[in-house]
Amino acid sequence: MEANKKWLSIPMDTRKQLISNVFCSNCLDAVTIEDFIIVDHPSGVLLEGKCKDCGNKVARVVELEE
């Protein structure tokens, strides 16, 4: 629940940019993450999901200042 609050504290346009800029080790490129969950992380939040293009597991840490 806390991770979701942190995620929602980020402006919507920034969240959209973060979602569409996740590195995929299979595609070797920045891709869009889909079907993701938001997990609490010591630096902020962690997005865990899959690559929109190939379905590979991807993740991104979003660092937040507290």
Rosetta blueprint (number, residue, H / E / L):
1 M L
2 E H
3 A H
4 N H
5 K H
6 K H
7 W H
8 L H
9 S L
10 I L
11 P L
12 M H
13 D H
14 T H
15 R H
16 K H
17 Q H
18 L H
19 I H
20 S L
21 N L
22 V E
23 F E
24 C E
25 S L
26 N L
27 C L
28 L L
29 D E
30 A E
31 V E
32 T L
33 I E
34 E E
35 D E
36 F E
37 I E
38 I E
39 V E
40 D E
41 H E
42 P L
43 S L
44 G E
45 V E
46 L E
47 L E
48 E E
49 G E
50 K E
51 C E
52 K L
53 D L
54 C L
55 G L
56 N L
57 K E
58 V E
59 A E
60 R E
61 V E
62 V E
63 E E
64 L L
65 E L
66 E L
